[in-house]
Amino acid sequence: MKLKGAEIVCESLIKEGVDVLFGHPGGAILPFYDALWSYPQLKHILVRHEQSAAHAADGYARITGKPGVCVATSGPGATNLVTGIMGAKADSVPLVAITGQVARSALGSEAFQECDICSIAAACTKRTFLVMSTDDLAETIHEAFQVAQEGRPGPVLIDIPRDVQLELAEFVYPEIKPVQIPTVSAETKMKLPDAARLINQAERPVIIAGHGVLISKADEELIQLSDKTGIPVINTLLGLSNFPRNHSMSLGMLGMHGMYWSNMATDQADVIFGVGMRFDDRVTGNTAAFAPHARIIHLDVEPSQIGRNVPTEVGLPGDAKAVLKELLPLLEQKNHIEWVESINRIKEEHPSLAIPKTDKLLAQHVLKDLNEIIQKNPNTNVVTGVGQHQMWAAQFLFLDKFNTFISSGGLGAMGFEIPAALGAQVAAPDSTVWTIAGDGGFQMTLQELMVLAHENLPVKIVLLNNGVLGMVKQWQEMYFDGHLNQIPMPGPNYVKLAESYGIPAVRVTEQEDVYQALLQAEQHDGPYLVECVIDPSVNVFPMVPPGGSLPDTLEDPLTSATSPN
């Protein structure tokens, strides 16, 4: 059966199980959009900016576990995708970006809206494809989806010239083989007894669990690992929600803005088992001083990550779920009562979740109240932007349900929150999606409020408005001699802005009004914005100073060491 190239793209996407696309049309991709007319099973979400298309596809992929798909035209449409594509690469998110390109005859002529997007995107994708023949379209799309999902997941880009979309070709789709259950390599199996020996002999062990646990769906195995060995679990930022936060062995997040006790436990540990994480700089601080007493076991799907940043005694390349299943029978039933008690004493003496005493409204008040609401509704997904609010959300929201926390970690892209929440809500229409935004990041992608309203996506927005670029202000105060430059972030009347998009909103300035406003938002059948006007003077603590190591963790000078909240 002969089809136009654009029709082949649609048929191929259906074969790959795609049901939703996030995109924005333009000249070079118009043949594809014309073909979409005949494929109602491919739901298209029209975002207002291409960066949002990539972030939305990212949020969708994190919830579903399958590749998110974003679409853009050539030139600026394609380049606008790049930030979101790089974010997906940094956070190991499977994503397929489809871009239109000028006709083959115009390539290299500096035609209108021509750009070499494959070269531009090469550094932020697993692979790029420029399809020069309609005959190659089906095979290329199939390969792209395979590449996006295999090994360490990530983004791919398919660039399709306009005339390739219009030409006819025979449509034959490659056989889609069942997803192979990951296996453990012979090399890794040989190392498992060494890993087990270190774990069984450890006196002060910790597990650091990252995003790889979420990707491999190894939540049950992680719980079994902790329960059997009595080892506390610490999370990276992107690992949050891979282990129940209310579990007795959960220590919360570590690193630059992690819990004081998590940082100290890591520093004092004699064995560290890193599972599905990279030992990046936000986790380790100064790598030369990281965990000086610890022998490190590192399990990660990407072999090149093992030993890359910190010396590793036992490297276990492989899928987290598969490897943990093989490792668990080799581990002894143990507890580490004295070790856990020593950590609990640190918790008592250094209460990282203490809230400064003030009559002013703080972000911590808002998130503490939101946490109460979330505890009553476990079918909740949380999406954050990037900045101070992101760190407070990571600290104060105790998520027990697996895979319910989404944030831009590796790239740290401001503006991520609204489009990614959009994608998460499309992926899980029956869930409650809360997005935590700062006023700085919110102003970067707030145009997507129109999409929430138009599609009636019931995303609940907590806008923490301190009127400044909070994290930049914090660093300028602490490390740039208080030279506050380009910090004030004036904004519009956010309530009126939301209402102009057809979204109800409320403005909160007092502590006692927060809970009711959040509850009203949750109960509303549709999108809702709660603007919380918070004190701009408060900074995020704990904090590892730049160039410092985990023992250098700074605590909040505004809180009492004896009054946890």
LINMO-V886599 format. One line per field, one symbol per residue. psi: psi as a letter, one per 40 degrees, with the letter a starting at -180 (. if undefined). A space follows every 10 residues. Layout:
# LINMO-V886599
psi->???
This chain:
# LINMO-V886599
psi->hhiidddddd dddddeehei ihahiideed dddddddege eghhhhieid dddddddddd ddddeihihi hiaibdddde eddddddddd efhhhhhhii iiiddeheef ihfhigdddd edefidiihh hehddedddd dddddddddi bhiaiihhhh idddddiiih hhhihhiihh hiihiddddd eddddddddd eidgiihhha dddddeffdd ddddddddef hihiiideeh eehhdeideh eaiiadfiid dddddddeie hhhhhfiefi ddddahddeh geeihhhhhi dhdedheddi hhdhhghihd ddddddddee iihiigdddd dddddddddg gdeihhhiei hidddddddd dddddegefh hhhiahaddd dddddehghd hhfehhihcd dfhieddddd dddddddgde ihhhhhiidd ddedfeeedd ddddefhfhh hhhhheeigd ddddddddef feghhfdhgi iihddddddd eehiiihhei deeddddddd ddehgaiihh hhhiheehih iihhiheiid eehhiheeii eegi.
